[in-house]
């Protein structure tokens, strides 16, 4: 049973664990703090630490009982398994795939597919999913197969000890690399969007040019934080909109001197050209760094080939 509540103005600026104890009065503060550390309490659908600051209209979701809701039914969903270990899976999520059931969508998600292929995941919160990608972002996802490893990986995420890298095709050009440290919060005019705003939460992205295609670029992005839509918002704020991003590049911006053929390719690209290609973390037993990669999907490969012809 999941319970979702919004933060009222009177609690804005306070710690997550303190606010949780005030709005979920049926549970003790120590129990709530334990659930935050276990990843059973999410802030704006993201993992957070007990010390995280909350703001007005933030959403706190609590999962007090470790069970999959009735809507989380096994379903044969196609996705690539890159690596399977005793305690976790590494998968390459396709685009156009939602992570788990939610409002208005109770089937056809990654969680449904995981429960079909690995029935024992019904005993793990959220079918073992401990981090997320947007529906139309492809790439690497770790799934915990045991409660012990799930708690370990949640702790790594909260301590920012998991390295994640992405590739994005954008409109615009850069030289070298740069860092974006602009805070992100809910857009004041559209609650389904995020935006850079001074009263938002800290967000750090590191951007490096991988290839330049004459007014278009392939970028390599690593993130220190994991805010909702972070890369999409940060790049758009620097006038580097991601090709195909329906939310932050709805006009499907086309650079000057773009050929008619390439303009058609860009306008018809069906999703944001963003792919999570690398994940690394410390092995809990050997303490060695484990690294995994997910190859680009065919649609992004084809897009990059079209951009190269534009040079």
N, C-alpha and C positions, 0 to 999 in steps of 0.2 A: 504494500500500500504506500503510494507516494503522496506527500502533502506539499503543496506549493503555496507560499505566501510572499507578498510584496512588502518591502521595507517602507514604513511610513516616514514622513519628514522628521518626526521627533527622534528617530533612531539613526538618522543620517550622520556619518562621521564616526560611528562606534565600531568596535570589533565584531567580527562575525560570531564568535562564540558567545559573547555577551548578548548580542541582539537575538541570537537563536534561543537562548534561555528565556528571553522575555516574550517571544512570540510563540514558542512551543512549550507552554507551561507544564505539559504533562510529562516532560522529561527533565532530568537533572542536568545542570550545566556540565558536570563531569562526563555524563553519558553522551551529551551532545558534542562535547569536545572530542571524545573518543570516536564518534561517528564521523566528524569532520576529518580526522586523521585517517580514517579508514576509507574515505571517499564516499560515504553514504549520505553526506550533505553536500549539495552543490550550490554554488553561487553563480547565478546567470548561466546555468548549465555547464559550469566549469569547476574543476577541482580548486580548492582554496585552502589556505592555512587558517587556523583559529584566529590569528592576529590580523587577518585581512580586514581592511576598512570597507564598510558597506555604505551605500548612498541611497537616497530616496528613489523608490521604484525598482531597486534591485530585486531580483527574484531569488528566494532561498527555497531550495527543494530538499526535502528530507525523506529518506528511505529507511524507516525504522525497522522494517521486517525484511530479512534477506530472502526474498522470493520473487520469482518472475510473475508479472501480472498475467491474467488469463489471456490477454491479447498477444502475449509474447509466445506464439505458437511456432513449432518447427515448420520450415518451409524451404523447399529446394531452391536456393539462390546461388547463382554462379559467381565465384570470386577465386582469385589465385592464392594458393597457400605457398609462400616463399620458404618458410621454415617451420617445422613442428618439433617442439621439444616437450619433455615431460610436463613442464610447468607453464609453458606459454606457446603461443602461435604468432608468427609474423605473416601478415597477409598484405596483398596489394589490392586495395579497394578500387573498384571501378568508379567512374563518375556516374551521376544520376542514381546514386544509391544512398538512402538515408541510413544513419547509424542504428537507430532503434525506434520502436513504435512510440508515437506521441499523439498529440491532438491532431485529429484529422487523418491519421495514418497508422493503421494497426497491422499492416502486413507489407511484405515486399522489402523488408529492411535487412541490414547486415545482421542484426541480432537474430532475426528469424532464421536466416541462413546458417548462422553459427549453431543454433539449437538443433537444426536438422543434421548437420555434419558431426556435431559433438554434443550428444544429448546430456552428458554430465554437466555441461555448462549451466543447466537450469539451477544448479546449486550455488552458482557464483553470482553475486550482484551484477545486474546489467549484462548478463551472459558473458562476463569476463571483459567487457569493453571498459578500458580505463582512461582513454583519451579519444579525441574525436577529430573528424574532418568534415567540412561542409559537404552537403549533398553532391555538389558538382565539382568538388576537389577530389582528385584521384590520389592514390599512393599508399604509403606504408602505414600500417596500423598494428599495434601489439595487442594481443588478447591473452589475458591471464587464464590459465586452466585450473589453478588452485587458489584457495583463499589466501594462503601464505604468500604466494608470489604476487597476488593482486595487492595486498597490503604493502609489500616491499616496493612495487613499482609506483603505487600512489605516493608513497613517501619520497621516492626519487623525484617525481614530478613536482611535488610541493616544495622540495628543496632546490628545484631547478638544476637537477643533475642529469637530465636527459637531453641529449643533443638531437635537434631535428633540423633538417635542411629541405628546402623546397626549390623548385624551378618554376619560373613564371615568364610568359611571353607578354610584353607590355608595349604600349604605344609610347614612343619617346626614346631619348638617348641619354646615357650617362657616361662618365669617364671614371674608370677605376672602381672605387668602392666608397661607401659612406654608411653611417649609422643613423637610425631614427629612434629618438627617445621621447616621442610625443605621447602623452597620456590619451587613453581611449575610453569613451563612455557611450551610453545610449544617445542617439541623435534626438535632439529636443523636438524636432518637427516630424520625425518618423520613428516610432518605437521599434520597428522591425530592423532598423539600420543602426550601425555604430558610426561614430565620428571622432575625430581628434578634437578634444576639448580640455581646457585647463583644469577642470574639476574631475576629470576622468581618472582611471587607474593606470599606474605606470605600465608602459609597454615599450619593449626594446626589440628592434629588428636590425639586422646587419645585412646590407645589400651589396652584392658584388656583380660587376658586369662579367658575363660569361662569353657572350657573342653579341656583336652589333650588326644590324641589318638595315642601315640607312633609315633613321627615324623610328625604328623598332628595335627592341632589345630582348635577349634572353638573359634573365637575371637569376643569380643564385642567392637565396635568402636563408639566413639562419635566425632563429628567434630565441630570445632569452626568456620571455614571458609567453603566455598562450592565451591572449585575449580573444574573444569572439571576433571573427573576421579580421584579425590583426594585420596580416600581410596585405589583404585587399584594401583596408582602410589606410594603412601607412603609405602604400605605393600611390594610391589615388590622391592622397594629400600632397604628394610631391609631383603631381601632374604626370604620373606614370601609370595610367589605368591599365588593368589587366584585360587583355583581349577576351571578349566573350562574357565579361562580368555583367550580368543583367541588373545587379543591384547598384553597383558603384560606377558602372560605365554603360548606363542604359541607352545612351545615344549611339553606342558603337562607334566611338571616335576613330576617324581615319586620318593618318598623318598626311602632310602635304607631299605632293609628287608620288603618290601611291598609284600604281597601275590599276586599271579597271579590273583585271583578273584577280590581283591580290586583294583589292577592296571587297570583291565578292566573297573571297575565301574568309576574310575577317568578319564580314557582316553575317555570314552563315555559320560561323563557328558556334557550336551548340551549347558551350558551357565555358566557365572561366578557365583560362589556360594556366592552371596552377596545379602542380604535382608535388606531393611529398615523396622525395626520393631516398632519404637517408635517415636512419635512426640509430643512435648508439647509447649504451648505458653500461654500468658496471655490473658484472656477474656477481650475484650475492654470495657465491661460494668461493670462487677463485680470485675475485676482486679484479679480474682482467676486464678491459673494455671490450664489449661485444658490439659489432657494427653490422648493420643490415642495409641492403639497398633494394629499391623497387624500380625497375626500368620504366621509362616513359611509355605511356600508352600510345597506340597507333595514331589517334587523332592529333595529339601534340607533336608527334614525329612528322606527320604530314604538314601540319601548320608551320613548323620550323623549316621544312624543306621549301615551302612556298615563300617564306620570308627570306631565305637565302637567295632565291632567284631574284629578289628585289634589289640586291646589292649592286 
